Amino acid sequence: FEGSDSIYTYQANLKFLRKVEAAKNVSGNWGVWLEFGSNFDVNRETLVYFGKKESFKEDKITMFFDDSEKAKRVGYAFARLLELCSEETKEAF
């Protein structure tokens, strides 16, 4: 029941974003990995099981892309957000 047959909704606060990485995983897929300093709510609705819904806590978000350029651009954007919006930032964004 994993995979593209599910819709995930994340309720993460960028204020708690701690780490951003854009890279290729061991399977050769490009992605962006976001790691947060606290858990947040995740809701998953599975389409093939008649809209089965479940909720759980997580501290990471993974996004996959079809090429390295997109992954690097998104990774750079989130890294910039980390600079501007992290908990350690003294000024409001």
C-alpha positions as CSV (number, residue, x, y, z in Angstrom):
1,F,0.0,0.0,0.0
2,E,3.0,2.2,-0.4
3,G,3.7,4.2,-3.5
4,S,2.0,6.4,-6.0
5,D,-1.5,5.1,-5.0
6,S,-1.4,7.3,-1.9
7,I,-1.7,11.0,-1.2
8,Y,0.3,12.4,1.6
9,T,-0.5,15.6,3.5
10,Y,2.3,17.0,5.7
11,Q,1.8,19.5,8.5
12,A,5.5,20.4,9.0
13,N,6.6,23.8,10.2
14,L,9.6,25.2,8.3
15,K,10.7,26.8,11.6
16,F,11.9,23.3,12.7
17,L,13.7,22.5,9.4
18,R,17.2,21.3,10.3
19,K,18.8,19.7,7.3
20,V,18.3,19.7,3.5
21,E,20.0,17.3,1.1
22,A,19.6,16.9,-2.7
23,A,21.3,13.7,-3.9
24,K,20.9,10.4,-5.7
25,N,19.8,7.4,-3.6
26,V,21.2,3.9,-3.9
27,S,18.5,3.0,-6.5
28,G,19.8,5.9,-8.7
29,N,16.7,8.2,-8.1
30,W,17.3,11.9,-7.5
31,G,15.5,13.4,-4.5
32,V,15.4,16.0,-1.8
33,W,15.5,15.0,1.8
34,L,14.2,17.4,4.5
35,E,14.9,16.7,8.1
36,F,13.1,18.5,10.9
37,G,14.0,19.0,14.6
38,S,10.6,17.8,15.8
39,N,7.9,15.4,14.7
40,F,4.9,16.6,12.7
41,D,1.6,15.1,11.6
42,V,1.3,13.2,8.3
43,N,-1.9,12.0,6.8
44,R,-2.1,9.4,4.1
45,E,-5.1,8.6,2.0
46,T,-4.8,5.4,0.0
47,L,-6.7,5.5,-3.2
48,V,-6.8,1.9,-4.2
49,Y,-8.2,0.8,-0.8
50,F,-11.4,2.9,-1.1
51,G,-9.9,6.0,0.5
52,K,-8.3,4.3,3.5
53,K,-6.9,7.1,5.8
54,E,-4.3,6.9,8.4
55,S,-2.3,9.4,10.4
56,F,1.2,9.1,11.9
57,K,4.2,11.2,13.1
58,E,7.4,11.8,11.1
59,D,10.4,14.0,11.2
60,K,11.5,13.7,7.5
61,I,10.0,14.5,4.1
62,T,11.4,12.9,0.9
63,M,10.6,14.2,-2.6
64,F,11.7,12.4,-5.7
65,F,12.4,14.1,-9.1
66,D,12.9,12.8,-12.6
67,D,16.3,14.5,-13.1
68,S,19.2,15.9,-11.1
69,E,18.6,19.5,-12.2
70,K,15.1,19.7,-10.6
71,A,16.3,18.0,-7.4
72,K,19.2,20.4,-7.1
73,R,17.0,23.5,-7.7
74,V,14.4,22.4,-5.2
75,G,17.2,21.5,-2.7
76,Y,18.7,24.9,-3.1
77,A,15.3,26.6,-2.5
78,F,14.8,24.6,0.7
79,A,18.4,25.3,1.8
80,R,17.7,29.0,1.3
81,L,14.4,28.7,3.4
82,L,16.5,27.0,6.1
83,E,18.7,30.0,6.2
84,L,15.8,32.4,6.4
85,C,13.3,30.6,8.5
86,S,15.1,28.3,10.9
87,E,14.6,28.5,14.6
88,E,18.0,30.0,15.1
89,T,17.2,32.9,12.8
90,K,16.8,36.1,14.9
91,E,14.9,38.2,12.3
92,A,11.5,37.4,11.0
93,F,11.3,36.4,7.3
